[in-house]
Amino acid sequence: MNFDIPKETESNKEILDYLVKNSVNGMTFIQRFFKSVTSSSHMILIKSSTEIQAKYQNSNPSSDVFGDIVSVGPLVQRPQDHDGDEKIMDWLSKKEASSVVFVSFGSENFLSEEEREEMANGLELSNVDFIWVVRFHGENNVKSIHEALPSGFMERIQGKGLIVDWAPQAKILAHTSSGGFVSHCGWSSTLEAMMYGVPIIAIPMQLDQPYNAKLAVEMGVGIEVPRREKKFSRHEVAKVIKKVMVEEQGKEVRRKAKELSESLNKKEDEEFDVAVEKLLHLVQESKNSVAASKET
């Protein structure tokens, strides 16, 4: 989760309200954060980059309260080979550069039946090639991906779309054929998209995801699918996908995504080395303090 809060807006108030009032396992998200750090903390390491944090650093007072806040870099997983990758990667490799949109909502988020139907129809309407990781709770005795999707959908997308229940996300995003990422905007997924230069089509679901989506939009590397009464429609899904993937309006988003990727990759080792140096310095200070107290 990213805790640097930008200039307050109505949207930010809603997100902050959510973090304060909603809980998991009896503890709110803000309580969980403050339980992790104390006023005696000397340093907080965050999975992020100075390139991202710099946008809001002037409005973040937490460094005065909790000590030095150090970015260790995005720590994004590098593409790895897994059993079963071949079918997906072979399919992807036959597509043109930046022509495929990858659709995934992470391992802990599930679209409702209505949302799956809107997403399926939105992908069809966009007329863009896609890989969609479909996960479902098994509601209403649904036992297969085929049953979880609209009638006739699988037949209509033959050659145009690939439906899977798992996919090597980093490997797909790093592939030259990937041109967009329909994402829930979990922090790790957001960082992966930024590192690999893939524009984000944001459909946040819960927790910090709305804020992460807002961050991607404000940095110019994503566009959020609008909702009405908290619901997204097939037409808006198709509209944003086409804008990001093929239309002139999305040219700036595609350019900024590539620029941010180049910058993050260039700074990655440097940021990690700085974090290591600060940790070593902190350990040495602690040793010197212990030694001094023994002498007295």
C-alpha positions as CSV (number, residue, x, y, z in Angstrom):
1,M,0.0,0.0,0.0
2,N,1.2,3.5,-0.8
3,F,0.6,5.9,2.2
4,D,1.8,9.2,0.6
5,I,-1.5,11.2,0.4
6,P,-1.7,13.9,-2.3
7,K,-3.6,17.2,-2.0
8,E,-7.0,16.3,-0.6
9,T,-10.0,15.9,-2.9
10,E,-13.4,14.3,-2.5
11,S,-12.0,11.1,-3.9
12,N,-9.1,11.0,-1.4
13,K,-11.6,11.6,1.4
14,E,-13.6,8.6,0.4
15,I,-10.4,6.4,0.2
16,L,-9.2,7.6,3.6
17,D,-12.6,7.0,5.1
18,Y,-12.5,3.5,3.7
19,L,-9.1,2.8,5.2
20,V,-10.1,4.1,8.6
21,K,-13.5,2.3,8.9
22,N,-13.1,-1.0,7.1
23,S,-11.3,-3.9,8.6
24,V,-9.9,-7.3,7.9
25,N,-9.7,-9.8,10.7
26,G,-10.9,-7.2,13.1
27,M,-8.3,-4.6,12.4
28,T,-8.7,-1.6,10.1
29,F,-6.0,-0.9,7.5
30,I,-4.9,2.3,9.3
31,Q,-4.6,0.4,12.5
32,R,-2.5,-2.3,10.8
33,F,-0.1,0.3,9.4
34,F,0.3,2.1,12.8
35,K,0.8,-1.2,14.5
36,S,3.7,-1.9,12.2
37,V,5.5,1.3,13.0
38,T,6.0,3.4,16.2
39,S,7.3,6.8,17.1
40,S,10.7,5.1,17.8
41,S,11.0,3.8,14.3
42,H,14.3,5.0,12.7
43,M,13.4,3.9,9.2
44,I,10.6,2.6,7.1
45,L,11.4,0.7,3.9
46,I,8.7,0.9,1.2
47,K,8.2,-1.1,-2.0
48,S,8.2,1.8,-4.3
49,S,10.5,4.1,-6.2
50,T,11.6,7.7,-5.6
51,E,10.3,8.4,-9.1
52,I,6.8,7.6,-7.8
53,Q,7.1,8.9,-4.3
54,A,8.5,12.3,-5.4
55,K,5.0,13.3,-6.7
56,Y,3.7,13.6,-3.2
57,Q,6.7,13.9,-1.0
58,N,6.1,17.6,0.0
59,S,2.6,16.7,1.4
60,N,3.7,13.7,3.3
61,P,4.4,14.5,7.0
62,S,5.0,10.9,8.1
63,S,8.8,11.2,7.7
64,D,8.8,13.7,10.6
65,V,6.9,11.2,12.7
66,F,8.3,7.8,11.9
67,G,11.9,8.6,10.7
68,D,13.5,8.1,7.4
69,I,11.2,6.7,4.7
70,V,13.3,4.8,2.1
71,S,12.2,3.5,-1.2
72,V,13.9,0.1,-2.0
73,G,12.7,0.1,-5.6
74,P,9.6,-1.6,-7.1
75,L,11.1,-5.1,-6.4
76,V,9.2,-6.4,-9.4
77,Q,9.4,-10.1,-10.1
78,R,11.4,-10.9,-13.3
79,P,9.8,-13.2,-15.9
80,Q,10.2,-16.9,-15.1
81,D,9.4,-20.0,-16.9
82,H,6.6,-22.2,-15.5
83,D,5.0,-25.5,-16.5
84,G,2.0,-24.7,-18.7
85,D,3.4,-21.4,-20.0
86,E,3.9,-22.6,-23.5
87,K,0.3,-22.4,-24.8
88,I,-0.1,-18.8,-23.5
89,M,3.3,-17.5,-24.7
90,D,3.0,-19.2,-28.1
91,W,-0.4,-17.6,-28.6
92,L,1.0,-14.2,-27.5
93,S,4.0,-14.4,-29.7
94,K,1.8,-14.7,-32.8
95,K,0.3,-11.3,-32.2
96,E,1.6,-7.9,-33.3
97,A,3.6,-5.6,-31.0
98,S,1.5,-3.9,-28.4
99,S,-1.7,-5.4,-29.7
100,V,-2.8,-7.5,-26.8
101,V,-4.5,-6.4,-23.6
102,F,-4.0,-8.5,-20.5
103,V,-6.9,-8.8,-18.1
104,S,-6.4,-9.9,-14.5
105,F,-7.9,-8.9,-11.2
106,G,-5.3,-10.6,-8.9
107,S,-5.6,-13.7,-6.7
108,E,-7.9,-12.2,-4.1
109,N,-10.6,-10.4,-6.2
110,F,-13.5,-12.0,-7.9
111,L,-15.9,-10.4,-10.4
112,S,-19.5,-11.0,-9.8
113,E,-21.6,-12.7,-12.5
114,E,-22.9,-9.4,-13.7
115,E,-19.3,-7.9,-13.8
116,R,-18.0,-10.9,-15.7
117,E,-20.8,-10.4,-18.3
118,E,-20.0,-6.7,-18.7
119,M,-16.2,-7.4,-18.9
120,A,-16.8,-10.2,-21.5
121,N,-19.0,-8.0,-23.7
122,G,-16.6,-5.0,-23.2
123,L,-13.7,-7.1,-24.5
124,E,-15.8,-8.2,-27.5
125,L,-16.8,-4.6,-28.3
126,S,-13.3,-3.3,-28.1
127,N,-12.2,-5.7,-30.9
128,V,-8.8,-5.9,-29.3
129,D,-6.9,-9.2,-28.8
130,F,-6.8,-10.2,-25.2
131,I,-5.7,-12.7,-22.5
132,W,-8.2,-12.9,-19.6
133,V,-7.5,-14.6,-16.4
134,V,-11.0,-15.7,-15.2
135,R,-11.4,-16.6,-11.6
136,F,-14.7,-17.2,-9.8
137,H,-16.0,-18.5,-6.4
138,G,-18.1,-21.2,-8.0
139,E,-21.4,-19.5,-7.2
140,N,-24.6,-21.0,-8.4
141,N,-22.9,-24.4,-9.0
142,V,-20.7,-23.0,-11.7
143,K,-17.9,-25.5,-12.1
144,S,-16.0,-24.4,-15.2
145,I,-14.7,-21.2,-16.9
146,H,-17.0,-22.0,-19.8
147,E,-20.0,-21.9,-17.5
148,A,-18.9,-18.7,-15.8
149,L,-18.9,-16.7,-19.0
150,P,-21.8,-15.6,-21.2
151,S,-23.4,-18.1,-23.5
152,G,-21.5,-18.4,-26.8
153,F,-18.7,-16.1,-25.7
154,M,-15.9,-18.7,-25.9
155,E,-17.0,-19.6,-29.5
156,R,-17.2,-16.0,-30.6
157,I,-13.7,-15.1,-29.4
158,Q,-11.9,-17.9,-31.2
159,G,-8.5,-16.5,-32.3
160,K,-9.2,-13.2,-30.8
161,G,-9.1,-14.0,-27.1
162,L,-7.5,-16.5,-24.8
163,I,-9.3,-17.4,-21.5
164,V,-7.2,-19.0,-18.7
165,D,-7.5,-19.6,-15.0
166,W,-3.9,-18.7,-14.3
167,A,-1.2,-16.8,-16.3
168,P,2.5,-15.8,-15.8
169,Q,1.7,-12.1,-15.3
170,A,5.2,-10.7,-15.3
171,K,6.1,-12.7,-18.4
172,I,3.1,-11.5,-20.2
173,L,3.5,-7.8,-19.3
174,A,7.2,-8.0,-20.3
175,H,6.3,-9.4,-23.8
176,T,6.4,-7.1,-26.7
177,S,2.9,-8.0,-27.8
178,S,1.4,-6.7,-24.6
179,G,0.0,-3.2,-25.0
180,G,-2.4,-2.7,-22.1
181,F,-3.3,-4.1,-18.7
182,V,-6.9,-4.2,-17.4
183,S,-6.1,-4.4,-13.7
184,H,-7.6,-4.1,-10.2
185,C,-4.5,-1.9,-9.4
186,G,-3.2,-3.9,-6.5
187,W,0.2,-2.3,-5.6
188,S,2.3,-5.2,-6.9
189,S,0.4,-5.3,-10.2
190,T,0.6,-1.5,-10.6
191,L,4.3,-1.6,-10.1
192,E,4.7,-4.4,-12.6
193,A,2.8,-2.5,-15.2
194,M,4.9,0.6,-14.6
195,M,8.2,-1.4,-14.7
196,Y,7.3,-3.0,-18.0
197,G,5.9,0.1,-19.6
198,V,2.4,-1.3,-20.0
199,P,-0.5,1.3,-19.8
200,I,-3.1,0.5,-17.2
201,I,-6.9,0.2,-17.8
202,A,-7.9,0.7,-14.1
203,I,-10.8,-1.1,-12.5
204,P,-10.1,-0.9,-8.8
205,M,-12.1,-3.1,-6.5
206,Q,-11.2,-2.6,-2.8
207,L,-8.6,-1.7,-0.1
208,D,-5.9,0.7,-1.5
209,Q,-6.7,-0.1,-5.1
210,P,-8.8,3.0,-5.8
211,Y,-5.8,5.2,-4.6
212,N,-3.3,3.2,-6.7
213,A,-5.6,3.7,-9.7
214,K,-5.7,7.4,-9.0
215,L,-1.9,7.5,-8.8
216,A,-1.5,5.7,-12.2
217,V,-4.0,8.2,-13.7
218,E,-2.2,11.2,-12.2
219,M,1.2,10.0,-13.4
220,G,-0.3,9.7,-16.9
221,V,0.3,6.0,-17.3
222,G,-3.3,4.8,-16.9
223,I,-7.0,5.6,-17.5
224,E,-9.7,4.5,-15.1
225,V,-12.9,2.9,-16.3
226,P,-15.7,5.2,-15.0
227,R,-18.5,3.7,-12.9
228,R,-22.2,4.6,-12.4
229,E,-23.6,3.7,-9.0
230,K,-20.4,1.7,-8.4
231,K,-20.9,-0.4,-11.5
232,F,-18.9,-0.4,-14.7
233,S,-20.5,-1.1,-18.1
234,R,-19.3,-3.0,-21.2
235,H,-19.4,0.2,-23.2
236,E,-17.1,2.0,-20.9
237,V,-14.7,-1.0,-20.7
238,A,-14.5,-1.1,-24.5
239,K,-14.1,2.7,-24.8
240,V,-11.2,2.9,-22.4
241,I,-9.5,-0.2,-23.9
242,K,-9.7,1.2,-27.4
243,K,-8.5,4.6,-26.2
244,V,-5.4,3.1,-24.4
245,M,-4.6,0.5,-27.1
246,V,-5.2,2.0,-30.5
247,E,-6.7,5.5,-30.5
248,E,-4.8,8.8,-30.9
249,Q,-6.2,9.9,-27.5
250,G,-4.2,7.2,-25.8
251,K,-0.9,8.1,-27.5
252,E,0.2,10.2,-24.5
253,V,-0.6,7.4,-22.0
254,R,1.4,4.9,-24.1
255,R,4.4,7.3,-24.3
256,K,4.4,8.1,-20.6
257,A,4.2,4.4,-19.7
258,K,7.3,3.8,-21.8
259,E,9.2,6.8,-20.3
260,L,8.3,5.8,-16.7
261,S,9.5,2.2,-17.4
262,E,12.8,3.4,-18.7
263,S,13.3,5.7,-15.7
264,L,12.3,3.0,-13.1
265,N,14.6,0.4,-14.7
266,K,17.5,2.8,-14.8
267,K,17.1,3.7,-11.1
268,E,16.3,0.2,-9.8
269,D,19.8,-0.9,-8.7
270,E,20.7,2.5,-7.5
271,E,17.7,2.7,-5.2
272,F,18.3,-0.7,-3.8
273,D,22.0,0.1,-3.1
274,V,21.0,3.3,-1.3
275,A,18.6,1.4,0.9
276,V,21.3,-1.2,1.7
277,E,23.7,1.6,2.6
278,K,21.2,3.3,4.9
279,L,20.5,0.0,6.6
280,L,24.2,-0.7,7.2
281,H,24.6,2.8,8.6
282,L,21.6,2.3,10.9
283,V,23.1,-1.0,12.2
284,Q,26.5,0.6,12.7
285,E,24.9,3.4,14.7
286,S,23.1,0.9,16.9
287,K,26.3,-0.9,17.5
288,N,28.1,2.3,18.4
289,S,25.3,3.3,20.8
290,V,25.4,-0.1,22.5
291,A,29.2,0.1,22.8
292,A,29.0,3.6,24.2
293,S,26.4,2.6,26.8
294,K,28.7,-0.2,28.0
295,E,31.6,2.1,28.5
296,T,29.6,4.4,30.7
